[in-house]
Amino acid sequence: MKIKCIDNTGINIPKEFFELSGYSEKMIFEALSLDKLYMVYAVFTLKNSRCFLICNDFYDGASYNYPMFYPSSLFKIIDNKVSKYWINKEDKNNFQTGKDNDLGFPNIINEEYFYGKLVEGYDREESIFYNYKNLIDEETLK
């Protein structure tokens, strides 16, 4: 899945994100460039709104080596093809929405603390993400 950044401010973000993430209408997402294309590595639902997991402009694979979730309202979907490496998880007991439908590579969907460990720099999670990132990137270039 490919998306294009159409907004890098908090103006059009659903208000329910403000309390969960610390976002505000005045927020500027400096790590996103308008009109730039980004690859999506997972799609999660939070408070009935979708979030895309992408590698933003600061991602370098070394010192800044993890993707980040951003509200879908910042993007326009350019290619909605779902990766063959993604799985789907429907969680009917989600405490925030009552039901979620998340998509992504197996580890981020099935392992409860995978993303937290990835952000904290755990070697295993970094290696797994980097592997799936390469597979998904390669798949999309074909």
C-alpha positions in Angstrom: 0.0 0.0 0.0 1.3 3.4 -0.9 0.1 6.7 0.4 0.8 10.4 -0.3 1.1 13.0 2.4 -1.6 15.7 1.8 -1.4 17.4 5.2 1.3 17.6 7.9 -0.6 19.6 10.5 -3.1 18.6 13.2 -5.9 20.7 11.7 -7.8 17.7 10.1 -6.9 15.0 12.6 -10.0 13.5 14.3 -10.3 15.1 17.8 -10.3 11.7 19.5 -6.6 11.4 18.7 -5.8 14.5 20.8 -6.4 12.9 24.2 -4.7 9.6 23.2 -1.6 11.0 21.5 -1.0 14.5 22.7 -1.7 15.8 19.2 -3.4 19.2 18.8 -4.7 21.3 15.9 -1.6 23.3 16.0 0.7 20.3 15.6 3.1 20.2 12.7 4.5 16.8 11.7 8.0 17.9 10.7 8.9 14.3 9.7 6.3 14.3 6.9 6.7 16.0 3.6 3.7 17.2 1.6 3.2 15.4 -1.7 5.7 12.7 -0.7 4.9 9.0 -1.2 5.2 6.6 1.7 5.0 2.9 1.9 2.6 1.5 4.5 3.8 -1.4 6.7 0.6 -1.9 8.8 -2.8 -0.3 9.3 -4.3 -0.1 12.8 -7.6 1.3 14.0 -7.6 3.6 17.0 -10.8 5.2 18.2 -12.6 4.2 15.0 -9.9 6.0 12.9 -7.2 4.3 10.9 -3.5 4.9 11.4 -0.8 4.0 9.0 2.6 2.6 10.0 5.3 4.3 7.8 8.9 5.2 7.8 8.9 9.0 7.9 11.5 11.4 6.6 13.7 10.9 9.6 14.0 7.1 9.2 17.5 6.2 8.2 17.6 2.5 9.2 20.5 3.0 11.6 20.2 5.6 14.4 16.5 6.3 13.7 15.4 2.8 12.7 11.7 2.3 13.5 8.5 3.3 11.7 5.8 5.5 13.3 2.0 5.5 13.2 0.2 8.5 11.7 -3.5 9.2 11.4 -4.8 8.3 7.9 -6.3 11.8 7.6 -2.8 13.1 6.8 -2.7 11.0 3.6 -4.4 10.0 0.4 -4.2 6.4 -0.6 -2.3 6.1 -4.0 -2.2 2.3 -4.2 -4.5 0.3 -2.0 -3.0 -3.1 -2.8 -2.5 -5.1 0.4 0.9 -6.7 0.9 1.0 -10.5 0.5 3.0 -10.5 3.8 0.2 -8.9 5.8 -2.3 -10.7 7.9 -5.6 -9.5 9.2 -6.7 -9.4 12.9 -10.2 -8.6 13.9 -10.4 -7.8 17.6 -14.0 -7.7 18.8 -13.0 -7.0 22.4 -10.9 -3.8 21.8 -11.4 -1.6 24.9 -11.5 1.6 22.9 -13.7 0.9 19.9 -15.4 -2.4 20.6 -14.0 -3.8 17.3 -10.8 -3.3 15.4 -9.6 -4.6 12.0 -5.8 -4.4 11.9 -3.6 -5.3 9.0 0.2 -5.9 9.0 3.0 -8.3 9.0 2.5 -11.2 11.4 4.7 -10.1 14.3 3.2 -6.6 14.6 -0.3 -8.1 14.6 0.2 -11.2 16.8 2.9 -10.0 19.4 1.4 -7.7 21.9 4.6 -5.7 22.7 6.3 -6.0 19.3 6.0 -2.3 18.4 7.1 -1.1 21.8 10.2 -3.3 21.7 10.9 -2.1 18.1 10.8 1.5 19.2 13.0 0.7 22.2 15.6 -0.8 19.9 15.4 -4.5 20.7 17.6 -6.4 18.1 15.0 -9.1 17.4 12.2 -6.7 16.6 14.5 -4.4 14.5 15.6 -7.4 12.5 12.1 -8.7 11.9 10.8 -5.2 10.9 13.8 -4.6 8.6 13.2 -8.0 6.9 9.5 -7.3 6.3 10.2 -3.7 5.3 12.6 -5.0 2.6 10.1 -7.6 1.4 7.2 -5.2 1.2 9.3 -2.5 -0.5 10.5 -5.0 -3.0 7.0 -6.3 -3.6 5.8 -2.8 -4.3 8.6 -2.0 -6.8 7.6 -4.9 -9.0 
